């Protein structure tokens, strides 16, 4: 998951498994702004809790907003909600996506609806991106020539059939350096082993380790 979704800034966690799905960063430079900003953060956080959204309000005063942004980006929290004096004046909050960095200002009255919707968008976007990458990096081989070429020339995963005979797997590893990395939970139709040609062989995915 880290390799599939992470970037140079750190983790990018899918919302459904993120320990914290939304982090609030209150921004106040005057003591007079502090109370109303924190009240808005807590009110929105409590409302999200009714939708089973896991939140955290980062009200630590020893760190700057920029420092907090960096920390939560590194930890992969899917959404950051910024609430500052200008947001209060405009009766809005600023929502920042971890996966794209896109910032969106939404009315405070609609914040919960927008946040719930965006979290689901992030979940589906990350899933589709991972599937697209997997498809792009997966080839199919029906014989050893094709398997060897795919491993050496393109890398990634190679879909092939393999007999239950452990000797076949050992020989393939010796010849190509590839090992079985995935055995699908749902067994597909049987086929001929990529090495020995034995029928009724199971589908597996080969790849080299790095």
N, C-alpha and C positions, 0 to 999 in steps of 0.2 A: 504494500500500500504506500509506503514511504517513497519507493522508487517510482511507482506508477503516477502519483499525484504531486509529489514534492517539487519545489523549485529552488532557485538560488536564495530565496528569503527564508526557507525552512519548510515546515510541514504544510500540507494542504489537506485538511481532514474532511471527509464526507460528513455532512451534518448528522446523519443518523447514528454515527458511531463517535462523534466528537463529545468528549466529556463536558465541554462548554461550547454551546452552539452560538451564543451571542454574548459579546462582551461590551459593556457600556463604559465609555470613557468620558466622565464629566470634565468640562473645561471651565474653570473660573479663575479670574485674576483678581477679583475683588471679593471680599468677604460677604458683601451685600448680595452678590449673585449666587453664592454657594448653596444656600438653602433651597431656592426655587429650582435650580438645576438638578440638585440631588433628588428633590421631590419628584421631578419629572422622570428621572432615571428609575427610581424605585417604583413609581406608578406603572411605567411601561414594562418594567421587569416583572412585576406582580401579574400584570395582565397576560404576559407571555407564559408565565407559569401555569395559568389556567388552560393553556394549549399544550402543556407538557414540554415546553421549550426550556432547555437548561441555560441559565444566564449567570453572569457574574458582573458586579459593578466594581470597577477598579477606581476606588476613591482614595488611593494612596497619594499622599501629598508630597512625599519625598522624591517623586519622579515627575518629569515633565510629560506632557501629552505625547510628544514625539518619541520619547523613550518607551512609553507604554505601547504605542502603535507598533514599534519594532518588536517588542517582546511578544505581543499577541499574534503578530504575523508569523514570527518564528515558530510559535506553538501551534499554528494552523487553525485557529478559531475561525469558523466559516464567515461570521459577520461581526463587524465592529460598528457600534452606534455611538456617534459623537454628539454631545450636547453642550453647546457653549452659549455665551451671551447673545451672539447674533442669531443662533437657532431659536433662542427664547423670544427674541424680538419678533422673529418671523413665525413663531409658533410652529416650528418644524424640528425634525431631527435629521442628522446626516448618516446614511447607511453606507458602509463600505464593504464590498465583497472581497474575501480573501483570494478567491480563485482568479478573478479578473482585475481586481483593484478598482473596479468601477464605483464611483460615488454617486449616491442618489439622495436628494433632499426630499423628504415627504412630510406632509402635515402630521403634527403630533397625534391628532385624532384618528389618523389612518395608519399609524406606525405599526401596530400589531398585525394588521391584515397584510401590509407590505412585507414585513419581516417573515411571516409564515410562508408567504408565496415565494419569496426569494430563496429561502432555505430549501424548498422543494426544487426550485429551478437549479440551484447549485448541485443538489444531489443527482438530478437527472443529467446535468451537463457533465459532471465528473465521470459518471457511469458510461455515458456515450463516448466521451473522449478516450476512456480506457479501452472500451470495446473497439473503437476505430484503430487505436494504436496496436492492439492485439491482432486484429485482422491484417493490418499492414505488415506486421512482422512475422506472420505465420504463412508457411508454404506447405505443400503436400508432396510427399514422395511415395512412389510405388515400387522402387527398386533401390539397390545400394548406390547405383550411379547417381540417381536423382537425390538421394539422401546426402551423399558425400558432397555433391555440388552445392546443395542448399546450405549445408553447415559451413562449408569453406567460403562460399561466395557471398551469401546473403546474411548468414547468421540468424538470429531470432529463433523462433520455434519451427519445428518441422513435424507435421502430422504424418504418421505412418502406422502400419500394422506390425505387431510384434508377437511372436509365438510365446507360449508359456515357458519355453526352454530357456533357462538362464544363460546357456552358452551363447545364444544369439545376441542377447544384450551385451554380454562381455566382449564378443567379437566386434560388435558395432562400436563399442567404446574404444577398443584398441585401434580400429581403422580410422575413426573420425574424431575421437576425443569427446564425442557427445554421449550423454546419458539420458535416461528417461526422467523428465522433470515433472510431467503431469500424466496422471491416469484419470480420465473423466469419471465422475461419479455415475453418470448415466451412460451405460454401455451402449455403443452404437452397433450397427450391423457388423458381422465378422468379415474379415478379409484375409488376403494372403500376406504372410510375414515378409517384410521388406528384405530380409536376408535369406532365409531358407525356403520361402515360398509355401510354408505350411498353411493350410486353410484353417478357418475358425480361429484366427489370431485376433487379439484385442487391439483396439485403437489406443495409441499413446502419443505423447508429444516429446520429441527429442530437442535438446539444446546443449550448448557448451556452458560450463560454469566459468565465471570470470573472477 
